[in-house]
Amino acid sequence: MTVTHHPTPLYDLIEEFQRQGLSEPYLLTQVVVILLSALAAWVFSRALRPKVRRAGAANWKVSSEGVARLLYPLIFWVSVEIGTVFWRGEHSVTLLRLFSSLLSVLVLVRALAYLLQAVFVQSEWVKRAIKVLAWMVWLVFALHITGALPEIEAGLIGIKFRLGKQDINLLMVINGVISVAVTVLLAMWLGRLTEQRVMAATSLDLSLRVVVTKVLRTILVLMGILIALPLVGIDLTVLSVFGGALGVGLGFGLQKVASNYVSGFIILLDGSIRIGDIVVIDNRQGTISSITSRYVLLQLGDGTEAIIPNETLITSTVLNLSHSNKLIRVVMPFLVAYGANLDLVSSLLLAAAAEEERILKDPAPAFFLKQFGDKGIELELAFWIGDPDQGTGSLRSTLNMQIWRAFSQHGIEIPNPRQEIHLHYDKAESGIEVSSSSTR
């Protein structure tokens, strides 16, 4: 059994070293070219890194730190490639070719790390994925420079199966998965850049900006898939096999998911609910902080967040407190004894409301006598506020404290219901009769 060594930069360098050793002047010249390229990359990257950070942060609002980390290996790689072009001809460039391959892999690893960090939220799984991908890329590179990769590719080509009318081998599937993953990652990255750019356009309505970014991201991902599959030799008609299965899945298990996605676009397009609106959904009052394709994020007053499916907002009643304006009316009930001076009570309530900065002067606060109840006279103080996102709990508490002090100072009684129990002893029947009555 003979082992065939495929020509690779590593084998070429080893053979050249075995023939001529370190005395070969061309080898030393290549080392000098690499050192000069490293120095040039260091100088240029130091000069360009601050400009890249400023330009990325000011113009595109992107994480320019990842781009800055790419500068040194990228400039180093380009410099070595330029040196290889000028040195090529009658001179040996085996060391330059090997070093150029190493630098190209380093650029690829850092580019993948940047794309993953830019597209996905920073988390532990992203860090682990970057490490796994880096090891996989370096493993493939090691197989390539040692000449073992062509044998592995031939073995993968030999594993075939038929899908529809097309013969597909395992290598084609692996290449397809890698191509789709890379193109989708690039599409999502472009979508993220476009989203940040569009969301910065304050002249457009916020809901319209969200719709535009989501549609563009969807189109970019679909285009990435449609471009990637033909590049690896997969016929797009093969996808028709999965189209029927997807339709059945949507009809049964995924119909709720599909309904939420459609409802999300409807909400964004009709503008009935926008980011920043104060709404009441399922007895939960809060502020809409985010509208995604599947759910709405509701920021509640206690700091918690409620994830509400988009379908709920379409099929149920939603109380929007700030759809046309942010003015809301607050009503506070009060109870005073029948002997109280209602004119004085009215002036004290309106005076307390006038002292609060959050209560609007127009419309002015109003006093109402609701009804004559069993326990006392039922009153209401109604007023308007323009900042419902700040809540009403603290405002009610402050007003109640001021009104309590004012009532105590002017001797206005707040009825306090009491339960009186009367015991009657009957000597003839030697029993005790119990009766009770409510008094104010």
N, C-alpha and C positions, 0 to 999 in steps of 0.2 A: 504494500500500500504506500503510495507516494503522496506527500503533502505538497501542494502547490502554494508557493508564497506569492500573493498578489503584490504588485508594486505599490508601496506606500511610502510616505516621507520618512517614516522611521526606518524601514528596511534600506532605503536608499542611503540614509545617513550612516547606518551601521556598515554597509558595504563599502562606502567611501572611506570611512574611518579605518576599516580593516586594510584597505589597499594603501592608503597614504599616511595615516596616522595624524598626529597633531602638527606635523611639519608642513602640512599643506597650507600655503598662504591664503588660498581662497576661503578656507574654513575660518581662519583668524579674521579675514576681512568681513565675513558674514557676522561674526561676533561683534565687530566694531559697528556694523550697520544696525544690529539689534540694540546695542547700547545707545547709539545716537538717536534711534527711534524712540527708545524709552525716555531719553532726556527731552526730546521734542514734545512727546506726549505729556510729560509732566509740566513743562512750561506752558503749553497751550491750554491744557485742562485747568491749570490754576488761573490763567487769565480769563478763560471763558466761563468758569463755574459761577462766579457772582452774577454775570450778565444773564446766564441761563436761569438762575433762581429768580432774579428780578423780573425777567420777561415772562416766565411761566406763571408767577404769582400775580402779575399785574394784568396780563392779557387774557390768559386762558384759565386762571384759577386752578391750575393743576399742581400735583405734587412734583415740583421741579427737583426735589432732592434725588429721586430715582433717576431722572434724566442726567443730573450732574454726576451721579455715580457711573454712568455709562461713558462719560466723556473720555476718561483716561484709557480704558482698554480699547475703546473705539478708535481714538486717535493713534494709539500705539499700533493697532492692527492695520489701519490705513497706511501708516508710515512704513511698516514692514512690507506691505504689499507694494508700495511705491518703490522701495529699495529692491524688491524682487524683480520688478519690471525693468528697472534700469540695469540691474546686475545680470539679468538673464541673457543668454546667448551662448558664448563659448565658456562662460564661467559656471561653476557649480553653485546651485542655490538650494541644496537639500536642507541645510539647517534653517534657512529663511522660510522654506515651505513648511517645515515641521513647526516652527515657532508661529507662523501665520495661522496654521490650523489650531494650535492651542489658544491663541488669542481670539479666533473666531468663535470657539466654543465658550470662552469666558464672556464674550459679548452676548452670545445667545442666552446663557444662564442669567446674566444680569438683566437682560431685556425681559425674559419671562418673569423674573422676580418683580420687576417694575410693573409689568402689565397686571399681574395677579394682585399686587398691593393697590394699584390704581382702580381696578374694577371692583374688587370685593372689599368688604369692611374688614379692617384689621382685626384678626382673631388668631387663636392658637392653630386652628386647622390650616389657615393660610401659610403660617410659618412652617408647619410640618409639610404641607404640599410643596413649598418652594424647595425644602431640603430633599424631598423624594425626587422631584423633577431634576434637580441639579445632579443627584447621584445617577439617575437614569441617563441623562445627557452625557455625562462623563464616561459612563459605562459603554454607551454606543460609540463614543469617540475612541475609547481604548480598543474596542473590537475592530474599529476601522483601521487604526494605525498599525495594529498587529496583523491585519490581513484576515481575521477570522469572520468579519461581517459578511463577505460574499457567500461563504459556506452556509451561514445561518439563513441568509436571504433565500438561497437555493432550496433549503429544507422547508422554509415557510411557503415557497411557491408550490412545492409538491403537495401541500395539504389543500385540496380543492373541494368545492361543493357547488351545487347548482342552485341558483335563485332565479326563478322565472325562466327566461330564455338566456340568461347570462351565466357563464362560468366565473366563479369568484374564488380566489385563493386567499390564504390567511395573511399573506404579505399585503395584498390589496386592502384587506379589511383593516389591518394595523395602520397602513398609510392613510386610509380614509378617515379613521378615528383621529389620527394626529392632525391631518389637514383640517378636518371640521373643527376640532378643538382649538387649533391656532387661529383659524379664520373667525370663529365665533368670539374668541378672546379679543382679537383685534377689532371686530365689529362692536363688541361691548365697550371697549376702550374708546373708540370713536364716538359711540353713543353717549358715554359719560362726558367726553369733552364737549360734544354738542349740547348736552343737557345743561352743563355749567354755563355755556355761552348763552343759550336761550333763556335760562332762568335769570341771568343777569340783565336781560332786556326789560327793564321796569316799565317801559312804555306799553308793553302788551299785558293783557289781563292774565292773572296768575293761573287760572284754570286753563286758558288757551296755551300758555307756556307748557304746562304739565302735559296736555294732550299732544302737543307737537313733539316733545321729547320722547314720549312713550311710543308714538307712531314711528318716529325716526329710528328709535332703537330696535323696534320690531322689524322694520324694513332692512336695516343693516344686518341683523342676525340672519334673516331669511336669505338675503343676497350672499352672505358669507357661506352658508350651507350650499346654496345652488352653484356657487363658484368652486367650492372645495371638492365636491364629489366628482364632477367631470375631470378635474385635474389628475385624479388618481385612477381614472378609467372606469368609474362606476356610472352606469347608465341611469339617468334620472327616472326612467320609467319603472325602475325597481321600487321606487318609493310608492308606487301605486298599490303595491302589496300591503304596505303598512298603512296606506290611507284608509282602506276599509276597516282594518282593526282599530284605527284611531276613531273612526266614525262610530263604531259599535261601543267603544269605550266612553265616548262623549255621551252616547245615548243612554248609558246605564250609570256606571260608577263616577264618571267625570262631569255629569251634567250640572251639578252644583258648582264645581270649579269654573266651568265655562260660563255659567250664569253670573258668577261673581265678576269674571273678567269683562263680560259684556256690560254689566251694570256699572262697572267702574268707568268705562268710556262714556256711558250715557250720563253719569253724574258730572263728569268733566266737561262734556259738550253742552249740556243744557244750563250749566252754571247755577243750578239750584242750591248746591252746597259747594263752598269754596274753602280753601285753606285759610284759617283764621276766624271762620264763622263760629259763633257760640250757639250750640244746639243742645236739644234734649232728645236723647234716643234711649228708649227702653228705661225711662226714669233715671237716666244718667245725664247730668249736665256737664258740659265741658267745652273745650275749644278744639276744633279740627286742626291737628298739627301736621297731618300727612294724608295724602290720598294715593294709594297704590293701585295696581291693576286688580288686586284681589280683596283688599280690605281698606278701611278707614281707621286711622289712629286718632282716638279721642283723648285729649289731655284733661283729666279730671281735676277738680279743685284741690284734692288732697295730694296731688303729685303723681298719682297712679295713672296708668294709660290703659284704655280699653280698646281692644282690637275688635272691630265690628265689620262683619262681611258686607260687601257692597250691596248684595241682594237685599239685605235688611233695610237699607235706606230707600230702596225702590218699592218694596212691597209693604212697608209699614209707614205710619205717620211719624214725621220728623218735625219737631218744633224748632225752627230756626229763629233765634233771638236777634240776629244781626244780618238778615238777608238784605233788606233795603237800607236800614240804618242800625246803629248800635244802641239806640235809645230803648230802655226798658222801664216799665212802671213797677214800682215796688210798693206793696200795701202792707202796713203794719197794724194789727188789731190791738185795741186797748179796752179795758173794762174799768169803769168808775162807779162809785156808789150813787144811789139816787139823790142823795143830798148834795152832790158836787155842783159847783158853779160851772156850767158848760161853756159859758163865754170865756172864763178864765182858763179852763182846760184847753179850749181851742187855741187861744193865744199862746199858751205854753208849748203845745205840740208844734205849732207853726214856727215859733221862735227857735225851738231846738233843731228843726229841720233847716232853718235858714243859716244856722251856724256851721253846718257841715259843708265842706268844700266840694265833695263829690256830688251833692244833690244840686240839680240844675235849677236855675232861677226861672227859666222859661222852657217848658211849662212850669208854672209855680206849684209848690206843694199845696195840697188841698186837705181839708178836714171834713169828715163825714160822720153823721150820726146814723149808725147802721140800724139799730133796733133797740127796743126796751126788753131786755132779757130777764130770765128768772133770777139771776144772780146780780145783775146790775145793768147799767147803760152800756151798750156795746158801741164802740167808736172805731174809726179807721183813720190813719194818716197815710195818704198816698203821695208819692213823689216820683220823679224821673231821675235816672242816672245815665251817664254816657259812657261808662267804662264797665260794662258787665263782666268783662274778663277778669276784673279784680275781685269778683264775688260780692256777695251781700252780707255774709256772716259777720264780718268785723264792723260793717256799717250799722247793722241792726243792733249789735251789742253796744256800740258807742251811743246810739240814740236812746236805747233803753236806759242806759246809765244816766244820761242827762235828764231824761223825762222823770226817772225815779227821784232824782235829787230835787227837781222842780216841784213835783207833787208833794214830797215830804216837806219842802220849805213852805208851801202854801196850804198845807193841811188837807190836801185832796186825798180821800180814802180810796184805796183799791180793795174791792170786796174780797174777803177771805172766807170761803164757804166752810161751815162747821157742821158737825153731826152731833146732835144732842140726844142722849139716851135717858129715858124716864123709867124708874122702877116703881111699881104699884103693888103693895102687899095687901092681900085679901085674907082677913082672919077667918072668915067663914069657910072658905075653900082651902085655906092654908096653902095658897099658891102665890106666885109672884107673876104679875103681868108686866111685860116689857113692851114699851112703845118708843119709837124714835121719830125725830123730826129734824128737818134741815133748816138751819137759820143762816142768815148772812151776817 
